[in-house]
Amino acid sequence: MPGLTGCTVGPTYKAPLPPDAATFGETRSETATVASANSTKQAAGKPGSDWWRLFRSPRLDALVTEALRNSWSIQAAQANLRKAAEGLHAAQGSLMPQIDATGTEGRQEYGAALFGPWAWTFPAFSAYSAGLDVSYDPDIFGGNHRLVQMAGAQKDAERERRDVTMLLVIGDTVLTAFEAASTADQIAVIRGVIDTDRETLQLATLAWQAGRRPRLDVVTAEAQLAHDQSLLPPLINAHEAARTTLAVLTGHSPANWTAPTLALADFSLPSDIPVVVPSELVHARPDIIGAEAMMRAANAEIGVRTADLYPRLTLSAAVAAEGLMGGPAGAAWRLIGGAALPLFHGGTLMARKKQAEEDYRIAFDHYQLVVINGFREVADGLNGLKNASTELDNQRQAVTSADDALTLSQAGYQAGRETILQPINARRLFLLARQNTVRAQTEMFRQTVRIMVATGGGLADPHVTPDQWRSVRLAAR
């Protein structure tokens, strides 16, 4: 461990070096471009502190505001932060003189143990004393200052945990809103498919009854209708579950609150998705910032335990007015300086110091793990967005092809070259292609949110002051 800093014993904290990687995996975050119909790309920088507004949805804004105002997990995180702030105040108080008011009142008679055979000449008496006791620890080896550093770092870590909680609440709310919108759109598409199946079944039945088509057409149409009807209950269940989850995320009982009706058309994919470069990720993700704060706390604790090995000097003074009840009073005072040098504690003090050193190594290892995990999440998000964009382009092309096939089938039917079953089946395939497009578009939204959360959501934006942060995040709770 490093040496002394002034009169404060223990190691001097040194922040970890930033990552020297220029990319997240195979994707260059500075220049990566996702080719899609929306021209979505990643640019250097980072999302704003209100990144969910990039989706340009007033309904989503209202849901996030409700979640930030009412989330019980955020309120618990705020309470932990206030607790840590009071812990810092308590530690700072140890640097100041300690002053206590004292007072005694009593009646006493001295015995022979004090004055021997003359004790009988001293009558019982009543006396009082009132004054102030003052004590001060000069902290010559910096143990108390290290306690303040440790408490300050713990407060910073709690603040970042609060930010992580807020980020996750926002991310969960946005993702759940997308799920509710996606399932609603898919339900509408599948109901259209079922209507088409019923029409097909009706026509097949009429043709069979007229002797123009075999019974197999009817059975096939019935099986297709049953299959497509089976697609609807899971979507309805997922839709209701998403709406119930939105109620819980916004702090409401599902029995007393109804989620707004949402559709993917209510949201817009951002044209630019800012993503921090690797060297700046450590300043953008609150979990990384919090892990670094815990390293500072562990480093300060080493100083606290080191100071326990050194002499401790204390100064104390007292001034009081003393007197007999109903009699004369006089001033009394004392000034005492004391020192304590630990000589033998059975190895306890040294063991605690070594324990603190191991705590620092654990905090360092945890920090490195959090950083690597952050890199993984960003890389996965970038790759996921790229693949989702490709899938969306493919599905949109599939819709275009299905639409062309439907147009040709309708033209063939009008020209008498095809039966009505061909255009109806083409319409069904067109609707199913639309459902796959909804799924692909939903995945684009999901991967966008994944990147926003993975890069910290702009929570570490140096241009956002704490007051602005609270006004944006807590919405005047």
Salt bridges, closest charged atoms under 4 A:
GLU30 OE1 - ARG28 NH2 3.77
ASP50 OD2 - ARG53 NE 3.26
ASP61 OD2 - ARG53 NH1 3.26
GLU66 OE2 - ARG69 NH1 2.74
GLU66 OE1 - HIS252 NE2 3.17
GLU86 OE1 - HIS89 ND1 3.58
ASP133 OD1 - ARG334 NH2 3.92
ASP137 OD2 - ARG312 NH2 2.70
ASP139 OD2 - HIS145 ND1 2.52
ASP156 OD1 - ARG159 NH1 2.98
ASP156 OD2 - ARG296 NH2 2.99
GLU158 OE2 - ARG161 NH1 2.83
GLU160 OE2 - ARG159 NE 3.57
ASP163 OD1 - ARG162 NE 2.71
GLU179 OE1 - ARG446 NH2 2.79
ASP195 OD1 - ARG198 NH1 3.72
ASP197 OD1 - ARG428 NE 3.43
ASP217 OD2 - ARG213 NE 2.61
ASP228 OD1 - HIS227 ND1 3.10
ASP228 OD2 - ARG428 NE 2.78
ASP266 OD2 - ARG59 NH1 3.74
ASP272 OD1 - LYS41 NZ 3.71
ASP287 OD2 - ARG285 NH2 2.70
GLU292 OE1 - ARG296 NE 3.53
GLU301 OE2 - ARG305 NH2 3.92
ASP308 OD2 - ARG305 NH1 3.63
GLU357 OE2 - LYS353 NZ 2.62
GLU358 OE2 - ARG361 NH1 2.91
GLU377 OE1 - ARG285 NH1 2.84
GLU377 OE2 - ARG376 NH2 3.82
ASP380 OD2 - ARG376 NH1 3.25
ASP380 OD2 - ARG450 NH2 3.90
GLU443 OE1 - ARG446 NH1 3.10
ASP467 OD1 - ARG470 NH2 2.49
